[in-house]
């Protein structure tokens, strides 16, 4: 194994550490690591990401389950349309996308480039969510769950679509939706989000099994290292200021998003 591969697999541990520390964010690093370090083709990388993120989040959700910090009813209401959207996206939409996506004059946007640019836009949105100061939720912790069924279902569908296209878990979209629309306390929103992310990511991956040539050995090793990372991150989270860490990680993700756009669209 050469140095580049060692760095790539070491990054899997870092991805898991990030998930363990801040309950999210690691998923948006998985695709860039797979594409730019391990040399995986972008469409296949989004499929691998679904498996890595789904498996790692499932392990992480067990901790919250033991503490009764998962609201299963809310998860079901949110997850059903999300499951449908992510599976249909991976099974039908992604394979149906033309390559190139479009051409104007002498410019052509390749399918792989389009996916990475869309992914970078999601990264920029995620970085903003992590960097900005959030006001305390006055209703947080009141223990009363209030469902806005149409909005929860719509948000679930949108997150499922995004997950299906870019292979990111979408926790930065799910958690605000659970806090605002279902009035869940923040810690319960994180635990519920991890369960939703794990289920819909793994279901989305099923839509790829028949369409993509899966390197199971590489995928399982990468996932196992990420799972090790989430245990390390969970342990470290007790010693590190979560707010400062989350903001610092947000700036890092911002830089990564800008780098991807620059690499794909400018320095060609």
N, C-alpha and C positions, 0 to 999 in steps of 0.2 A: 504494500500500500504506500503510495507516494505522499509527499507532504500536503498537497492540495486536498487529497481525500481525507487525510487525518484532520485537517482544519475543518473540512465539511462536516465530518462526523462529530467532531468536538463541538461544532456549532449546534448540533442537535441537543446536546446537554444544556447549552445556553438557552435554547428555545424553551426547554422544559423548566429551567430555573426561572425564566421570565413569567411563565404561566403560574408557577408556584408562588412567586413573589407578589404579583399584582393581579392575579386572576384573569389575565388576558394578555394580548399583545404579542405573545410568542408565535401565534399562528401567522401573523403578517410577515414574520421573518422566514418562515419555512420555505415559501416559494423562491424568494431571492437566493437563499442558501443552495437550494436544489439546482436552480438554473445557473447562477453565476459561479458557484464554487464546485459543485459536483457535475455540472454540465448536462443536467437533465433537460429534455425538450420542454418548453413552457406548458403546453397543454397537458403532457404527462405529469409534470411537476405539480399542477393544480390537483390532479387525481391523487398523487402521493400525499400531498398536503392534507387532503381530506382524511386519509387514513391516520396519518401522524397526529393531526389535531384531534380527531375523534377519539382515538385510543388514549392519548395523554389526558384529554379533558375528562374522559370517563373515569380514569384512575383518580384524578383530582376531585371529581364530584363525590367520591366515596367518603372523603373526609367531612364534607358538608352534610352528607346523609346521616352520618353517625351523630352529628350535632343537631339534627332536626332542622337544618337550614336549607331545605329544598321544599318548595311548594309544588307538589305533583299536579294539582289541579291546574294551576297557572301554566306549568310546563306543557300540559296536554293541550290547553286552549291555544297556546302560542305555537306549539310544535307541529300540530297536524298540517296546517297549510304550508309551513316551512318545509316539512318532510316532502310533501308533494312537489313543491316548487324546486327543491334542490335535486330530487331524483329525476324529474322531467328535464331539468336544465342539463344535467350530466348525460342523460340517456339520449336526448333528442336535439336540444339547442346547440350545445357545444360541437357535436359532430357535424351539425348542419351548417355551421358558420363557414362561409366561403373563404378561400385562400387564393389571392389576397382578399381582405375584407372589402376594399374599394380602391379605385384608382382615379386620380384627377390629373389630367395632363400626363406628365411623365412621372408623377408620384404614385407609388403603390404602398398601401398599408397592409403588411403581411398579418396573417391571423395571429401568429406567435407574438409579434410586436404589439398588436392591438390588445391582446390579453394582458401583456406586461404593463402597458400604459394604463389600462383600466385598473389594474392592480395597484399601480402607483398612486392613482387618484384616491383609491380606497385607503391607502397608507396615509395620504395627506389628511384625509378626513379623520382617521384614527388618531393621528398625531395631534390634531387640533383638540379632539375630545380629551386627550390625556394632558395636554399642556394647559388648557384654560382652567381658570379657577372656578370651582363650582360652589354655589351657595348651598348651605345646608337645607335639606329637604324637611320642611316643617312637619310633614305628614309621616315622615319615616319613623318606623318603630311603633306605630299605633296599633299594629296587629290586625288591622281590618283590611281585607283584600277587596277592592272594588274593580269589577271587570268592565272594561269598555270593549265588548266582544268584537265589533266590526274593526276597530282600530288595531286591536291585538292581532286579529287574523290578517289584516292588511300588512302590518309590520312583519309578521311571520313570513308572509309570502315574499316580501321585498328582501328580507335577510336570506331566505332560501335561494332566491335568484342570484344574489351577490355571492353567496357561498358556492353555488354551483359553477359560476363563471370563473372566479378567482381562487377558489380553494381555501379561503380564509374562514375561520369559524364565525366571525361576526359578533363577537362578544361586546365590542364597543358600540354596536347598534342594539343588541339584545338587552343589555343591562339598563340603559336609559329607558327603554320601552317598558320594562318590567317595573321600574321605580315609578315612572310617570303614569302609565296606563293601568297597572294593576296595584299600585300603591304598596309595593313590597319594600320592606326594609333593605338597606343596601347589602348587608351580608347574605340575606336570603336570596336577593336578586342575583348575586354572584354565584351562589351554589346552584340555583335553578338554571342560570345561564349555562354553567358548565355541563349540566345534564342535557340541556337542549342541544348545545354545540356538539357533544359527543354523539348523540343519537342521529342528528340530521347529517353530520359529516360522514359517519359510517354508512348511513343509508345512501347518501350521495355517491360514496365510493362504489357501492354496489352497481350503480349505473355505468361505471367505468370498466368493470371487470371484463366484460365482453368486448369492449371497444379499444382497450389499451393493452400493450404488452407489459405486464407487471413484472418487475425484477423483485421477487418476494424476498430474497436473501438481503439485498440492500435495504429494502423498505422496512423489514422487521428489525434489522440492526439499528437503523436510524431511529425507529420508533422506540425501541428499548432504551436507547441512550436518552431520548427525550423524556421518557417516563422516570428514569433515574434523576434527571434534572428537576422534575417537578417535586420530587421528594426533597432534594437539596434546597430548592427555592422555598418550599413550605417551611423548612427548618430555619432558613435565613430570614424569613419574613417577620419573625418574632424579634429580630435584632436590628432591622433596618427601617428607617422612617419611610413608610409606604408612600406618603404624599410626595416627598422629594424624589424618591425612586421613580414613581410613575411619571412625574414631569420630566425628569432626565431621560427616561426611556422615550417619552413623547418627542423630545428634540432629536433623539437618535433616529427614530422612525421617520421624522420629517426629512432629515438628511438623506436617508435611504430612498425615500420617495422621489426626492429631487434628483438623486443620482440615477435612478432607474429611468426617469423621463429623459434626462440628459443623454444617457447611454443609448436608449432606444430611438430617440427622435432627432437628437442634435449631432452626437458624435458617431455618425454612420459613414 
